[in-house]
Amino acid sequence: MLIKKELLKRQIAGETFLVPLGKTVYENNGLFLLSDVGAFLWDRIPGADNEETLVRAVLEEYEIDEKTAREDIGAFLDKLRSMDII
């Protein structure tokens, strides 16, 4: 999967944020807060061939049922797509 925008993941005060860089600063207003699972997914998106790869990674890492994992990952990726991040 391809990340289209310049975003840097940073820990700030115990929270994980995506910080816009370069021209992304002008396209997006503010920081993006990620949950622990969101940060986990963000780290794996560049190496993921597809959504299934991410689902498998989450199922291996977290105690969650497959249906919930698929729904939550789908919603996360849909949000990123709607913002033209991926």
C-alpha positions, 0 to 999 in steps of 0.5 A, spaced: 500 500 500 502 506 498 502 512 503 501 518 498 502 524 503 508 526 507 506 524 514 511 523 520 509 518 526 511 521 533 510 520 540 508 526 543 506 526 551 504 519 551 500 519 544 501 517 537 500 522 532 501 523 525 505 530 523 504 533 516 510 535 513 512 539 506 506 541 502 501 536 506 502 542 512 497 546 507 493 540 505 491 538 512 490 542 518 493 539 524 495 533 527 492 526 526 491 522 533 492 514 532 490 509 537 495 503 539 492 499 533 492 505 528 499 506 530 500 498 529 497 499 522 500 505 520 507 502 521 505 496 516 501 499 511 507 501 506 509 493 506 502 491 506 500 488 499 493 489 501 488 489 506 488 482 508 495 482 510 493 488 515 488 483 518 492 477 519 498 482 522 492 484 527 490 477 528 497 475 530 498 481 535 491 482 538 486 478 541 480 480 537 475 476 533 476 476 525 470 480 524 471 485 528 478 486 526 476 486 518 470 492 520 475 496 524 481 495 519 476 497 513 474 503 517 481 505 518 483 505 511 476 508 508 478 514 513 485 514 510 482 513 503 477 519 504 483 524 506 487 521 500 493 519 505 493 512 501 
